[in-house]
Amino acid sequence: MRGLAVWPNGLFQLGEALLVFVVGVVVGVEMERRRP
């Protein structure tokens, strides 16, 4: 975890937001595909 502490806080928050966005899109697409 030492490496993460060196990162600028803004960059870490941006990466976390991007990850949440991508997961949300994937879940949304999967739900659309399962819809009859």
Secondary structure by P-SEA (a helix, b strand, c coil): ccccccccaaaaaaaaaaaaaaaaaaaaaaaaaacc
